Structure formats: C-alpha cells, structure tokens
C-alpha cells in the first residue's frame, strides 16, 4: 500500500516539499519587503535570541517528544533535506559574487548578491539549525556516554553556525589611514563613514622592500608589449642578461635611486628618486650593439625609455613590492599602550581587536608616509572556536570508538 503525502511518518517527499515551500516563501518575502535584507539584532539582543531559540527546542523536545513535528525534525530525511538546502545556498554564494549591485537586476532583486541577508537564507538557516538541534537533543536527553561523539559533533556544529550567524551583527571591520608622526583615532566603515574608535594608532615608520624592476619591449605603433615568441613577456634585472625577441640585453649599471642629469642618470638620495639602469643591447639579426638608459619613473619623475629603433623601445616597469610593514604604537584612553610591527598576514591582537596591515599609498610606493590598517573586532569568535573544538573532540571520540569496535571484532574472530 502506497503511503499518501503528509501521512506519518514523513519521508524525503515531504522534506523536498518543505524545502521548496521555504524557498518560495523566502523569495516572495524578499521581493515584497525589498532588498534591504535582514537586520540581526546586535548585543545583547542576539544573545537573547540564541537563548530563546535553544530554549524553544528544549521545550518542544521535553513536552511534545512524540508529536509529528518533533519526530520530523529529528528524522534523517529532515536532516538531509535541510542540509541540502543550506549547502545549496552556500554553493550559490561561491558562484555568485557577494558584492553590492552597481545597477538593479534580477540577482539584486532576489538578493543573490548578498545571500546571507536574504529571507530565504534566514528560513533555511533556522530550519537547518532546528533539525540539527532536535537531533542533538534526541541523543543528549537522556544522556548516554556511548552517544558522546555524536553529541559533541552535532552540538559543536550547532554552536558554530549559531554564533557565526547571530554574531555577524557585532562584527566590526574598519580601515584606518595612519600617517607617519600623527596619532589617528578615527576609522572608516565600508561605506566611508567615519567612526571614533576606543583606541588610537600612531604610525612610527612605514617600510617597503621591492623586487628588482622588470623590463619589457614596447611596440611604438600599438603601445602594447611586443614580446610574443617567449613564455614570459618580461624579465627581471636580477635575471640579466636576458633576451626579448631578437635583442640580447645586459645590464652595465644599475642605480636603485637616481636622477636624470643631461643625457644620463646619476645616483641621488632624495624622496621620489626612481631606479634606473644602463643597458647594453645586441640585435641578434643585425649584430648591432647599442647602449642606453631606462627608468621606471616615480611620482616625482617621468619614466625614461630606451629607443631601440623606429618600432621598438625598452621600458622599465615600476618595482613590485616584496614586503611592507608598519611600526606602530597602539594607545587606549586608560593609558594602556603597546608597540608592534604589522606585516601582511601577521595581525596584532589587543583588547579584543585585531590589527592588520592592509595597504599604503601605492603612488608613492616605498616613500609612502601613509599606512592603511584594518581593525577587526568579532566578540562571538570565541564561541565559534569553542564549537569547532567540540567538533574536533567529537571526531576523536568517534575514531576511538571505531578503533575499539574494530579491535573487538578482530578479537572475536580470533
């Protein structure tokens, strides 16, 4: 006898219908209520919301454990379909750039460019967390030690996802423009709004190391790179001598800081002095040898090209940054202060804030007196880490149980 739809116990058929209904309902709400998105309450409202959600799941489990609703949330079909919906939205986030729309479109109308702020993502998240929470409570109450790995895994995932979702409203990500010799206490939001910070940063010194410049061949008529018969269109002065098309290039003189005087470059020591090189070039087809200077130029000097013929010139590209860092002092109103050196991918943590080296004045390059520092504060991050730790502990617990069962089976066979 075939089971009718919505006849208990529910299965994957009802699960697919529920998922489709949530997507349809969320889409309708998204279109009707506008694309401004969901605003999650900040602290302590998000904490109250998390506690209320957890308490409601516990109440359902304790008071109506045999109801069709609770049994469905604790079932495998509910877990599979809710996880499928949640993972499907995560895949969409990886496919569609999550950036503000430059102009109205179907993607922006449905909120697909900011999925985590949409109504259908909220419904999918609540549905998945409800299924995950009820499945955890089924093994947690009453507690049995043999369910320890399962509980740690599922409860850890529930805590991680809940903290990450509700904590997003408390996440602060700001950028601060710091100039050498000045103290800055204001930072900018992503929209450019200035915010007074509970800390100040003094930029002591900004340092930037550069690779040796690269050179390439330019076609006068097109203004484009003329190197087509080689794997690389450039070569670094560090790799000289080198070949570009029919030209064999050697470096006779290299000046890391230079100034143009008369018909040549000389070493100088001043702000904005760009690198320059004297090259010796041999044409492999004609055997002709010529010498000349090239320079990448800077914000104070124009670039200088070496004209080889009526068709080609050699040019030096601006040096690429190898490493940049900022020596800073962090100050707080209570007198707390600390000095550190910020580097890319090496943040500094203090009083709940993380400071990252973000960028600098790219036009001035190594002469930049500006360092852009990113300040990040995520008070819910410890809860996320705690959930991840529970996941890892649960995995170890399950591995131990699996090894013990395997050993028991082998001993039984012996």
HUPEDA-V283551 format. One record per pair of residues at least 24 apart in sequence whose C-alpha atoms are under 10 Angstrom apart, sorted by sequence separation. I is the first residue (numbers start at 1). J is the second residue. D is the distance in Angstrom with one decimal. If there is no record, write none. Layout:
i-><I I>
j-><J J>
d-><D D>
This chain:
i-><133 176 177 178 179 180 181 212 213 214 253 254 273 274 352 353 354 90 132 133 176 178 179 180 211 212 213 214 252 253 254 272 273 274 281 283 330 352 353 89 90 132 133 177 178 179 180 211 212 214 251 252 253 272 273 274 282 349 351 352 353 89 131 179 211 212 215 216 217 250 251 252 253 271 272 273 274 276 279 281 347 348 349 352 129 130 178 216 217 250 251 252 264 265 271 272 273 274 275 276 278 347 349 129 215 216 250 251 263 264 265 271 272 274 347 128 129 217 249 250 251 263 264 265 326 89 90 249 250 326 342 89 129 248 249 250 325 128 129 247 248 249 260 281 324 325 215 247 248 249 324 325 326 85 86 89 246 247 248 260 279 324 325 85 86 89 125 126 246 247 248 259 324 86 87 125 246 247 258 86 241 243 245 246 247 257 259 85 86 241 242 243 245 246 252 254 256 258 277 84 85 86 125 237 241 243 246 247 249 251 252 253 254 255 276 83 86 243 247 248 249 250 252 254 260 275 321 324 82 83 85 86 212 247 249 251 259 260 275 324 82 85 86 122 213 258 275 328 82 83 84 212 260 274 275 321 326 327 82 83 274 320 321 326 81 82 83 319 325 326 81 82 318 319 324 326 79 80 82 83 78 79 82 83 116 78 79 81 82 79 80 78 79 116 78 79 73 77 78 73 76 79 73 74 75 79 15 73 74 75 78 10 14 73 74 9 10 19 72 73 74 75 76 8 18 70 71 73 74 75 7 10 11 15 16 70 73 74 247 9 10 15 16 19 23 72 73 74 213 8 9 12 14 15 18 19 22 71 72 74 212 213 299 300 8 11 12 13 14 15 16 17 18 70 71 74 213 299 300 10 11 12 15 16 19 20 70 74 249 298 299 9 11 12 15 16 19 298 299 10 11 12 14 15 19 71 247 298 10 12 13 16 70 299 12 16 65 11 244 57 61 35 36 53 57 61 65 35 37 56 57 60 61 34 35 36 54 58 62 34 35 53 54 57 58 61 62 32 34 35 37 40 53 57 61 31 36 37 38 39 30 31 35 37 38 39 54 58 62 215 237 30 31 37 38 53 54 57 58 61 215 236 29 30 36 37 38 215 236 27 28 35 36 37 213 214 234 27 35 38 58 213 234 236 26 27 34 35 38 226 33 226 30 31 218 220 225 226 30 31 217 225 29 30 217 218 220 221 222 223 225 29 30 217 218 219 220 221 225 27 28 29 217 219 220 221 26 27 28 219 220 272 26 27 218 219 220 271 272 25 26 27 218 219 272 273 25 26 217 218 219 271 272 23 24 26 217 218 271 272 22 23 26 216 217 218 270 271 22 23 25 26 216 217 21 22 215 216 217 22 23 215 216 22 23 214 215 216 22 214 215 213 214 215 19 213 214 215 19 22 212 213 214 212 213 214 211 212 213 19 54 210 211 212 213 18 50 53 210 211 212 209 210 211 212 209 210 211 50 209 210 211 50 208 209 210 208 209 210 50 208 209 46 47 50 207 208 209 46 49 207 208 206 207 208 46 47 206 207 46 47 205 206 207 45 46 205 206 46 204 205 206 43 46 203 204 205 42 43 46 203 204 40 41 42 202 203 204 40 41 42 43 44 202 203 40 41 42 43 201 202 203 40 41 42 201 202 39 40 41 42 200 201 202 39 40 200 201 199 200 201 199 200 198 199 200 198 199 197 198 199 204 206 201 203 204 205 206 207 199 200 201 202 204 199 201 203 183 185 180 183 184 185 180 183 184 185 178 180 183 178 199 208 199 206 210 209 210 208 209 207 208 207 208 206 207 208 206 207 206 207 205 206 205 206 207 204 205 206 203 205 203 203 203 201 197 176 173 175 172 173 174 175 177 179 175 176 177 178 175 177 175 177 187 187 188 187 188 180 181 187 179 180 179 180 178 179 180 178 179 177 178 179 177 178 176 177 178 176 177 175 176 177 175 176 174 175 176 174 175 173 174 175 173 174 172 173 174 172 173 171 172 173 171 172 170 171 172 170 171 169 170 171 168 170 171 167 168 169 167 168 167 168 164 166 167 165 163 164 167 163 164 167 162 163 163 164 165 160 163 164 160 162 163 160 161 162 163 160 161 163 159 160 163 159 160 162 158 159 160 161 156 157 159 160 161 156 159 160 156 157 158 159 160 156 157 158 160 156 157 159 160 155 156 157 159 154 155 156 157 158 153 156 157 152 153 155 156 152 153 154 155 156 152 153 154 156 152 153 156 151 152 153 155 151 152 153 154 149 150 152 153 149 152 153 149 151 152 153 149 150 152 153 148 149 150 152 153 148 149 152 147 149 150 149 150 148 149 147 148 149 146 147 149 146 149 146 47 43 43>
j-><157 200 201 202 203 204 205 236 237 238 277 278 297 298 376 377 378 115 157 158 201 203 204 205 236 237 238 239 277 278 279 297 298 299 306 308 355 377 378 115 116 158 159 203 204 205 206 237 238 240 277 278 279 298 299 300 308 375 377 378 379 116 158 206 238 239 242 243 244 277 278 279 280 298 299 300 301 303 306 308 374 375 376 379 157 158 206 244 245 278 279 280 292 293 299 300 301 302 303 304 306 375 377 158 244 245 279 280 292 293 294 300 301 303 376 158 159 247 279 280 281 293 294 295 356 120 121 280 281 357 373 121 161 280 281 282 357 161 162 280 281 282 293 314 357 358 249 281 282 283 358 359 360 120 121 124 281 282 283 295 314 359 360 121 122 125 161 162 282 283 284 295 360 123 124 162 283 284 295 124 279 281 283 284 285 295 297 124 125 280 281 282 284 285 291 293 295 297 316 124 125 126 165 277 281 283 286 287 289 291 292 293 294 295 316 124 127 284 288 289 290 291 293 295 301 316 362 365 124 125 127 128 254 289 291 293 301 302 317 366 125 128 129 165 256 301 318 371 126 127 128 256 304 318 319 365 370 371 127 128 319 365 366 371 127 128 129 365 371 372 128 129 365 366 371 373 127 128 130 131 127 128 131 132 165 128 129 131 132 130 131 130 131 168 131 132 127 131 132 128 131 134 129 130 131 135 72 130 131 132 135 68 72 131 132 68 69 78 131 132 133 134 135 68 78 130 131 133 134 135 68 71 72 76 77 131 134 135 308 71 72 77 78 81 85 134 135 136 275 71 72 75 77 78 81 82 85 134 135 137 275 276 362 363 72 75 76 77 78 79 80 81 82 134 135 138 277 363 364 75 76 77 80 81 84 85 135 139 314 363 364 75 77 78 81 82 85 364 365 77 78 79 81 82 86 138 314 365 78 80 81 84 138 367 81 85 134 81 314 129 133 108 109 126 130 134 138 109 111 130 131 134 135 109 110 111 129 133 137 110 111 129 130 133 134 137 138 109 111 112 114 117 130 134 138 109 114 115 116 117 109 110 114 116 117 118 133 137 141 294 316 110 111 117 118 133 134 137 138 141 295 316 110 111 117 118 119 296 317 109 110 117 118 119 295 296 316 110 118 121 141 296 317 319 110 111 118 119 122 311 119 312 117 118 305 307 312 313 118 119 305 313 118 119 306 307 309 310 311 312 314 119 120 307 308 309 310 311 315 118 119 120 308 310 311 312 118 119 120 311 312 364 119 120 311 312 313 364 365 119 120 121 312 313 366 367 120 121 312 313 314 366 367 119 120 122 313 314 367 368 119 120 123 313 314 315 367 368 120 121 123 124 314 315 120 121 314 315 316 122 123 315 316 123 124 315 316 317 124 316 317 316 317 318 123 317 318 319 124 127 317 318 319 318 319 320 318 319 320 127 162 318 319 320 321 127 159 162 319 320 321 319 320 321 322 320 321 322 162 321 322 323 163 321 322 323 322 323 324 165 323 324 162 163 166 323 324 325 163 166 324 325 324 325 326 165 166 325 326 166 167 325 326 327 166 167 326 327 168 326 327 328 166 169 326 327 328 166 167 170 327 328 165 166 167 327 328 329 166 167 168 169 170 328 329 167 168 169 170 328 329 330 168 169 170 329 330 168 169 170 171 329 330 331 169 170 330 331 330 331 332 331 332 331 332 333 332 333 332 333 334 339 341 337 339 340 341 342 343 336 337 338 339 341 337 339 341 328 330 326 329 330 331 327 330 331 332 326 328 331 328 351 360 353 360 365 365 366 365 366 365 366 366 367 366 367 368 367 368 368 369 368 369 369 370 371 369 370 371 369 371 370 371 373 373 375 355 353 355 353 354 355 356 358 360 357 358 359 360 358 360 359 361 372 373 374 374 375 368 369 375 368 369 369 370 369 370 371 370 371 370 371 372 371 372 371 372 373 372 373 372 373 374 373 374 373 374 375 374 375 374 375 376 375 376 375 376 377 376 377 376 377 378 377 378 377 378 379 378 379 378 379 380 378 380 381 378 379 380 379 380 380 381 378 380 381 380 379 380 383 380 381 384 380 381 382 383 384 380 383 384 381 383 384 382 383 384 385 383 384 386 383 384 387 384 385 387 384 385 386 387 383 384 386 387 388 384 387 388 385 386 387 388 389 386 387 388 390 387 388 390 391 387 388 389 391 387 388 389 390 391 387 390 391 387 388 390 391 388 389 390 391 392 389 390 391 393 390 391 394 390 391 392 394 391 392 393 394 390 391 393 394 391 394 395 392 394 395 396 393 394 396 397 393 394 395 397 398 394 395 398 394 396 397 397 398 397 398 397 398 399 397 398 400 398 401 401 380 379 380>
d-><9.5 9.7 9.5 7.0 6.0 5.7 8.1 6.5 6.1 8.5 5.5 6.5 7.9 5.6 8.6 4.9 8.9 8.6 8.3 6.6 8.6 5.9 8.5 6.1 8.6 6.0 8.1 9.3 7.4 5.0 8.8 8.6 7.0 8.9 10.0 9.3 9.7 6.2 7.8 7.6 9.2 6.6 9.5 9.6 9.5 8.9 7.4 9.4 6.2 9.9 6.8 5.5 7.2 6.0 9.0 8.5 9.9 9.7 9.4 7.6 9.1 9.0 9.9 9.0 8.6 9.5 9.9 9.7 6.9 10.0 6.1 5.6 9.5 9.7 6.4 7.5 7.4 9.3 8.5 8.5 9.4 9.7 9.4 7.2 9.2 9.1 9.9 7.2 8.3 8.7 4.7 6.6 8.4 7.5 9.6 5.5 7.4 9.2 9.8 8.5 9.2 9.5 9.7 6.4 9.2 10.0 5.7 6.3 9.5 6.9 9.0 8.4 7.3 8.7 9.9 9.3 9.4 9.4 6.6 5.1 8.8 8.9 9.5 8.9 9.9 9.2 9.5 5.8 6.4 7.3 8.7 7.3 7.9 8.2 4.6 8.6 6.9 9.9 7.7 9.8 5.6 6.6 9.8 9.8 8.4 9.5 9.9 6.3 5.0 9.0 9.7 9.3 9.8 10.0 7.8 8.6 9.9 5.6 6.5 9.3 9.5 8.6 9.6 9.1 9.9 9.9 8.7 9.3 8.3 4.7 7.0 9.5 8.8 9.6 9.7 8.9 5.8 6.1 8.6 5.9 9.7 9.4 9.3 5.4 8.5 9.9 9.6 6.5 6.6 9.4 9.9 9.5 9.1 6.7 8.9 9.7 9.9 9.5 8.7 9.7 8.9 9.8 8.6 8.8 9.7 9.9 9.3 9.6 9.8 9.6 9.7 9.1 9.9 9.4 8.1 8.7 9.0 9.7 9.7 9.3 9.9 9.4 9.8 9.9 8.8 8.9 9.6 9.8 7.0 9.2 9.4 7.0 9.8 9.5 9.6 9.8 8.2 9.8 10.0 8.5 8.5 8.3 9.8 9.4 9.5 9.9 8.6 9.8 9.5 9.1 9.2 8.6 9.2 8.7 8.4 8.1 9.5 9.8 6.4 6.1 9.3 9.2 8.4 7.0 9.8 5.0 9.3 9.0 8.5 9.3 8.7 8.7 9.4 9.8 9.6 9.0 9.4 9.3 9.3 9.0 9.1 7.3 7.4 9.1 8.6 8.5 9.6 9.9 9.1 9.5 9.5 9.9 5.9 9.9 6.6 7.0 8.7 10.0 9.3 9.1 9.2 9.9 9.8 8.9 8.0 8.3 9.0 6.9 6.0 9.9 9.8 8.4 9.7 4.7 7.8 7.5 9.7 9.4 8.3 8.0 8.5 9.1 8.9 7.1 9.2 9.7 9.9 8.7 5.4 7.5 9.9 9.0 8.4 9.9 9.1 9.0 6.2 4.6 9.4 8.3 6.7 6.3 9.0 7.0 8.8 9.4 7.2 8.3 8.0 9.7 7.7 10.0 8.7 5.8 8.7 7.0 9.5 8.8 9.8 8.7 8.9 9.1 9.9 10.0 9.1 8.5 8.8 8.7 8.8 9.0 9.8 9.7 9.0 7.4 9.3 7.2 9.7 6.3 8.9 8.7 8.5 5.1 8.5 6.5 9.0 9.1 9.5 10.0 9.8 7.7 6.1 9.4 5.7 7.4 5.8 8.9 6.8 7.3 8.9 8.1 7.8 9.9 9.5 7.9 9.9 9.6 10.0 8.6 8.9 8.4 9.7 9.8 9.9 9.7 7.3 9.4 9.9 10.0 9.4 9.9 9.9 7.3 9.8 9.2 7.2 7.1 9.0 6.1 7.7 9.7 9.5 8.7 9.8 7.7 7.2 8.6 9.7 8.7 9.3 8.9 6.1 9.5 8.8 7.0 8.0 7.1 9.9 9.9 9.2 9.9 8.2 8.9 8.6 6.5 7.7 6.5 9.8 8.8 8.3 7.5 7.8 6.4 9.3 8.5 4.9 9.6 7.8 7.3 8.7 8.9 9.4 6.3 8.7 4.7 6.1 9.7 9.7 8.3 10.0 8.8 9.5 9.5 9.6 7.4 8.1 5.3 6.7 9.1 9.6 9.6 9.0 8.7 8.5 7.2 9.3 9.2 9.6 6.7 7.8 9.5 9.5 7.9 9.2 9.7 9.5 8.9 9.8 9.6 8.0 9.7 9.4 7.9 9.7 10.0 9.5 9.6 9.5 9.4 6.5 9.6 9.9 9.8 9.0 5.8 9.6 9.5 9.4 9.4 9.7 9.6 9.8 6.5 7.6 9.8 10.0 9.9 7.6 7.1 9.8 8.4 8.8 8.2 9.5 9.2 5.4 8.8 7.6 7.0 8.9 5.8 5.9 7.4 4.8 6.1 8.3 4.9 7.3 9.2 9.0 8.4 3.8 9.5 5.6 6.9 8.8 9.4 7.2 7.6 6.6 5.3 9.2 9.3 6.8 8.8 7.9 8.1 5.8 6.2 6.5 9.7 9.4 5.5 6.8 8.5 4.8 7.1 9.8 9.7 6.7 8.4 8.8 8.8 5.8 6.5 10.0 9.3 6.8 5.7 9.1 9.7 7.9 5.6 6.7 6.4 7.8 8.6 4.4 7.7 7.1 5.9 5.9 6.6 5.5 9.2 9.5 6.0 7.6 10.0 8.0 8.9 9.8 6.2 7.1 9.1 4.4 8.7 9.6 6.1 7.0 9.0 10.0 9.6 5.9 7.7 10.0 9.7 9.6 9.9 6.0 5.6 9.4 9.5 5.6 6.3 9.5 8.8 4.4 5.8 7.3 6.0 4.8 9.1 8.3 6.8 5.4 6.9 7.5 5.2 8.7 10.0 5.8 6.2 9.9 9.0 7.5 8.2 4.2 9.0 9.2 8.3 5.6 6.5 7.5 5.4 8.9 9.5 7.8 6.0 6.3 5.7 8.6 8.5 4.6 8.2 9.4 7.2 5.9 6.3 9.5 7.5 5.1 8.7 9.3 8.2 7.0 5.4 7.1 8.1 8.3 8.9 6.3 5.3 8.6 7.8 7.7 8.7 4.6 7.1 6.6 9.1 8.5 8.1 9.6 5.6 6.6 8.5 9.4 5.3 6.7 6.6 5.1 9.0 7.8 6.5 5.6 5.7 6.5 9.9 5.8 8.6 9.3 8.3 4.7 7.9 7.7 9.2 5.8 6.2 6.9 5.0 9.0 5.6 6.4 9.0 4.8 8.6 6.7 7.0 9.5 7.3 9.7 9.4 9.5 9.6 10.0 10.0 9.4 9.6 10.0 9.5 9.3 9.8 9.3 9.7 9.3 9.7 10.0 9.9 9.9 9.6 9.0 9.8 9.1 9.6 9.3 9.8 9.7 9.7 9.2 9.1 9.3 9.5 9.6 9.5 8.8 9.2 9.5 7.9 7.5 7.2 9.6 5.0 6.6 8.2 8.2 8.3 8.6 8.5 8.4 7.2 9.2 9.8 6.6 7.9 7.5 9.5 9.8 9.3 6.8 8.8 9.0 8.4 7.6 10.0 9.2 9.8 9.9 9.9 9.5 9.3 9.6 9.7 9.3 10.0 9.9 9.9 9.4 9.4 9.2 8.2 8.6 9.8 10.0 10.0 9.1 9.5 8.8 9.8 9.1 9.0 8.4 8.9 5.4 5.5 6.7 8.3 4.6 8.2 5.6 6.5 6.7 5.3 8.7 6.1 6.1 8.3 4.7 7.3 5.6 6.6 6.6 5.2 9.0 5.6 6.3 8.4 4.4 7.5 5.7 6.0 7.0 5.2 8.8 5.8 6.5 7.7 4.6 9.0 5.5 6.7 7.4 5.1 8.7 5.8 6.6 8.0 4.7 9.3 6.5 7.2 9.3 7.0 8.1 8.0 7.7 9.2 7.5 9.6 9.9 7.5 8.2 5.4 9.9 9.7 8.5 8.0 9.6 9.8 7.2 9.3 6.1 7.6 9.3 9.9 7.7 9.1 8.4 10.0 9.6 6.2 6.4 9.1 9.2 5.8 9.7 9.8 8.4 9.6 6.9 7.6 9.9 7.1 4.5 8.7 6.8 7.3 9.6 9.7 9.3 7.6 8.4 9.7 9.0 7.9 4.7 9.8 8.7 5.2 6.4 9.4 9.9 7.5 8.5 9.6 7.4 6.1 9.9 9.3 4.0 7.0 9.1 9.2 7.5 6.1 9.7 9.9 9.4 9.9 7.3 8.0 9.8 8.7 4.8 6.5 8.7 8.8 7.6 5.1 9.8 9.4 8.7 8.0 8.6 9.1 6.4 7.5 9.1 5.4 4.5 8.3 9.1 6.0 7.5 9.4 9.2 8.4 7.7 8.5 9.3 9.4 6.8 4.9 8.7 4.7 6.8 9.6 7.4 8.2 9.9 7.6 6.6 10.0 9.4 9.6 4.3 8.5 8.6 9.2 7.2 6.6 9.7 9.8 7.7 8.6 5.0 7.6 7.2 5.2 9.6 8.3 8.8 9.6 9.3 9.3 9.5 8.5 8.5 9.9 9.5 9.9>
